[in-house]
Structure formats: structure tokens, C-alpha cells
Amino acid sequence: MASNGAARNARQHSYEGKPLKDIPKSWNFTSGLTPDPLYPTPAASHKTPRDEIGPRMVRDALFTWVRPEKQENPELLAVSPAAMRDLGIKDDEKLTEEFRQFVSGNKLYGWDEDKQEGGYPWAQCYGGYQFGQWAGQLGDGRAISLFETTNPATDTRYELQLKGAGLTPYSRFADGKAVLRSSIREFVVSEALNALSIPTTRALSLTLLPESRVLRERIEPGAIVLRFAQSWIRLGTFDLLRSRGDRKLVRELSGYVANDVFGGWDKLPGRLQNPDKPADGPEPARGVAEKTTEGADDAAENRYTRLYREIVRRNALLVAHWQAYGFMNGVLNTDNTSVFGLSIDFGPFAFMDNFDPSYTPNHDDGMLRYSYKNQPTIIWWNLVRLGEALGELMGMGSAVDGDAYIAEGVKKGQEDEVIARAEKLITQAGEEYKHTFLTEYKRLMTARLGLRQHKESDFDVLFSEALDTLEAFELDFSHFFRRLSNVKLSQVATEDARRQTAKIFFHNEGLSKTTLESDALERISKWLSSWHDRVVEDWSPDGSGVTDGAEAERIQAMKQVNPNFVPRGWILDEIIRRVEKEGDRKVLDRVMHMALHPFNDSWTGKEFDGATYQGDSEEEQRWVGDVPRLERAMQCSCSS
């Protein structure tokens, strides 16, 4: 597995990419799913005046063909080099006029204007539960997908999408636009999360629309982000179909997700050895044939249960990464939860400053529904809604392909059996969710603390106690792990040394007035003693002591998982001000460079891809230093 990944990375870095016009393009989503009946063909949409395609209810469909609105004088502000590479686009393509017009929505690929046929852009139809309440039809209200492309160097397929591209049938009461402020935030955080190996949607480019003025709380400049993902399908896509009783499209969408998004029914996880206690057995095998049903009749797992479990497992892995790295989405509605298990739809997101498990970056979230500590529970709540949408297909067990069921649905007298089976399968999936989440969280936290092997006692003695200590003394979450990465064992070998080392975790202004320094030094010192003993145990299993070489290896390993830079709220606010108010463009390239290389000790003067990088060293040190006291734990609105 590792060798395959290394080989893929080598191919990726040696592949120079192609011009936009030559990268492979497909339209599998629109080829495999049912379109809006008002525009049954792309030509029907294309011949409709663009200003006549606006908000309305769309039924019996999963998408609407709709082209981006034309934009005047778009200004390309920034491009992610990592995104260019991962999409297989030639690096110098970003300098071309064709690229500028493409990323602003003015240039389409695939559509033959003369023949009125070919691949055509689309907006997706979905619904969702927002803050726990059913919101009805939502959909891509300002996002328009262009095509899919598969990078031949990695064999990874992405769907390219413009956010802020104009009105669609799903815009509801909005204007189809995106403001520069939120677009900068999404552009930076998408690429930052990917660099941290946190599953996420991505961002290729950020474009300013100088002729577009957008009304939110104030008049703001408009912008477009070209973003991409393996899939843009959300749990809310299934929610809407369930709310409408659309059994045909639930089945159709399930088949598309299994075959096209996940690569085939046989790629899904087979039945666990003991679904009620996932920890008692090995990871699930793959390769189960499409029509195979596994397990006893009262909990028989057909292919739809395997599909559900795959989505559950992916989202468990995702939220484990969020918790381990202190990231909060801010608005975890079901329409913002990805079937692929990606961080998606960035509104009032944030990285943790001072550790506070009750912190939410969303100032509209007065009940703390989407706070840091609630994220694992909320994602499971969302997945239960998905289980309800797939419940009938899961509950039918081995009879799911019967002609009578496909034609007529669940017959009278079958209901109790189908419901009982579905409920049991969803409950078992809940156990799998917890186990998958905890296993991944432990793995990530073990690495962040510089350990190679996890011990059960680590959870309480090291993980929980570290977080409780950070909370008690209002200490910075990210700085704690990064500064710990540089600590040598000799610095925590004695009580005096530990008390001196403990001070590196304090803010520049010291501790808050409600805490005593002596209490903080005592508690941190005690934790450092436990950490010291575990590191020695882990890196010197024969008891002979940790060698200088092993210590250097541990420190380097910790630096590769504990970022020096994360795009915090105060940094993004500064960048927004400098770009929007002061006309600064270069700052976007600098923050993107740091976001793409978050584990470096420094950036300016260092070599990247064979060239010496020239940034702003003072700016770099400020951004990785103490968060200004009055700008910690910032909140923002959903308005974007």
C-alpha cells in the first residue's frame, strides 16, 4: 500500500500536466442521473435566455442543466499550485487568457455551439436539515459544475465547480453570487486542510468580479472560486428524495454513488465479524459481489447497507481528523455533509485558538449545536437521517431486487420486518461509526504526541489530560503540539527542567488573571513527566534509553504532523482587509504558500521545488506567533 502511494506521488510530480483544452473531460453525473424535466436536454437549457433560469421547485430530478452567468473583466487573484498539479493542468496555463476566462465561467469546454450538443454545466438538486430542522429543497444555489477530469498520473477523478457563478433553480431567495470575503476564506482553507491530510474539497483559483457588487450586511465585491472534489453529493441529496417519497431516484442515486463515486459495489465494506462489537474483529473485507447478502436474516446486509456503512466510515474518519486538529466546520447541516467524507461548504469555519470544547465559530449557533465537542455527535445525527433515507432499501434485505418490491414497494404486512431490520442495521452502523472514529482519533493523537504505538492508558493519561490542562489555563491548541515537537527529553527529565519547559506553552502576556502560574506549572510539569516516560518506553523498548538518532527521528516525525501554520480567523480577516481595502494581491500567494507547506519551521529563503522562495519573514513569524489577545476565538456569520 505504501509503495503504491509512493509510486503514485512519484508519477504525479514527474507529470507536467496538459493545457486546459487537453485534459480529459467527462460528464458522468449528467449521463447517469435524471435531469430536471423542464430542461430535458442541454440544448433546452442553452436556448433559454440566461436571465429566465431562476429559482423554482424542481421535482423528479437530481440536477438542472444551467450555464454560468457571463462575467465582465474578471481579475484572477490567485491560483493554488498544488491544485494545478493534482488536476493535471500545466503550471504555466494559469498565465493564459483562456485560463482566466475558464475559471470565471466565461469559457466552456465540451459544448458544441453549432451542433447544440455535448457536455454541459449543471447544478445539483438536494435538500437538508439545517440546525436540526427540515429545510426542504436547497440545492446548488450559486454553484455550477463544469465537468469531471481524471488525472492520468494519479487516476483520481475530480468534478470541477464554480461557486458564485449565478442564479440557478436552487437559489431560493438569494442572488447566486459569492462575496470576496467568504471566497478568500474558502480558497485558503480548502488547500490548507488538504495539506494537513484532512479530507476536503479543494480550490483551484480565486477570481475577483470587479463589476459585481453584492448585498449582504453591506455592499461587497463579488468573486468566484473554482473548486473541485471527488464528489459534490451530500447527505441532503438523499434527504430530499426521502422527503418526497421518490423511491425510484433513491435507488438510482444509490447505484450512481456506489458505481461511479466509489468505483463499484464490490469496493464497499463487507459484513464485520461482529457488527455489534466492531472492536472484537478485523477490518471489513472488500470484494463482496453486488447481489450478495451477508448475515442472519434479522440483520441481513445487502449492497445498500454496505453503501450506507461506507459513507458512515468515511465520515467517522473525517470527524476524527477535525477533532485531532481542532477544526470546526461551523454549519454541519446535512446538506453540508459529504457522502465521500470530505470537509465541504466552508462558511463560519475556524481552527481552534485557546482550547475550549464548547467553542463554535458560528455566531448564529447560540445552542452550540455545531461546537467542537458536538461535531462527532452531530455527524452521526446526520448519518442517521441518511439511514432513514436508505432504510427501506436496507430493510428489504435479500428481497431488495425482487420484481414485486421494485414495482410496488413494501407490501402490507412487511412493514414491521423491514423497519426492525433497518433499525438494527443503523444501530450496528452506529457502533461501527464510534469504533472507526475512536481508532482513527487515537492514531492521529498518538502521532501528534510523538509516539509510535498506542496504549489504552494514553487516552486518559495523555490525550484527555493534555486537553483538560489546555482548557483550564486557556492555552493555545495548535501551539501546544508544535512547541512540544521541539522539546527534547533532557528538557523534561527533572522537575526543575519540566517547570521551566512548561512556560513555552504560555501566551506572551502570560496566563489569564483567574489562574495562578504555580498551578499551571505544577499541572503541566506533571503531564510532561507522563509524556517523558511514555516517549522513553515507546522509543526505547529494551530499556537502554533513547538514542540521539531516535530522538531526532521523533522530533522530525512530530514536526511532520504538527503544523507550524494554520489559517486562523484573525489571519484570514487581515488578508481579506488587505486584498479588499488595500488592493494587496501578493499576500494571497504568500498565505497559500504557507498553507501548502504548513509543517515548515520557516519559509522565506528555503528551497521549494528546486527554487528559493522569497516571502516576507516578518509576516511569517507574526502569523505563526501568538494570536492577538482580542482576536482569539473569533466568530462569523453564515452570510457569504
DAWOTA-V555582 format. One record per run of one state. SS is the DSSP state (H for helix, E for strand, L for the rest). FROM is the first residue (numbers start at 1). TO is the last residue. Records with the same first field share a line. If there is no record, write none. Layout:
# DAWOTA-V555582
SS->FROM-TO ; FROM-TO
This chain:
# DAWOTA-V555582
L->1-1 ; 15-17 ; 19-19 ; 23-25 ; 27-27 ; 33-34 ; 36-36 ; 40-41 ; 47-49 ; 53-62 ; 66-73 ; 80-80 ; 88-88 ; 90-90 ; 96-96 ; 104-110 ; 113-116 ; 119-121 ; 125-126 ; 131-132 ; 138-142 ; 152-155 ; 164-177 ; 196-199 ; 201-201 ; 216-218 ; 230-233 ; 244-246 ; 262-264 ; 268-277 ; 281-293 ; 295-296 ; 300-300 ; 302-302 ; 326-326 ; 329-333 ; 337-337 ; 339-342 ; 344-349 ; 352-353 ; 355-361 ; 363-371 ; 396-396 ; 400-402 ; 409-414 ; 449-457 ; 473-475 ; 486-488 ; 493-494 ; 506-516 ; 540-547 ; 560-568 ; 581-585 ; 597-606 ; 609-610 ; 613-616 ; 625-628 ; 632-635 ; 637-640
H->2-14 ; 20-22 ; 28-32 ; 37-39 ; 42-46 ; 50-52 ; 81-87 ; 91-95 ; 97-103 ; 180-195 ; 235-243 ; 247-261 ; 265-267 ; 278-280 ; 297-299 ; 303-325 ; 334-336 ; 372-395 ; 397-399 ; 403-408 ; 415-448 ; 458-472 ; 477-485 ; 489-492 ; 495-505 ; 517-539 ; 548-559 ; 569-580 ; 586-596 ; 617-624 ; 629-631
E->18-18 ; 26-26 ; 35-35 ; 63-65 ; 74-79 ; 89-89 ; 111-112 ; 117-118 ; 122-124 ; 127-130 ; 133-137 ; 143-151 ; 156-163 ; 178-179 ; 200-200 ; 202-215 ; 219-229 ; 234-234 ; 294-294 ; 301-301 ; 327-328 ; 338-338 ; 343-343 ; 350-351 ; 354-354 ; 362-362 ; 476-476 ; 607-608 ; 611-612 ; 636-636
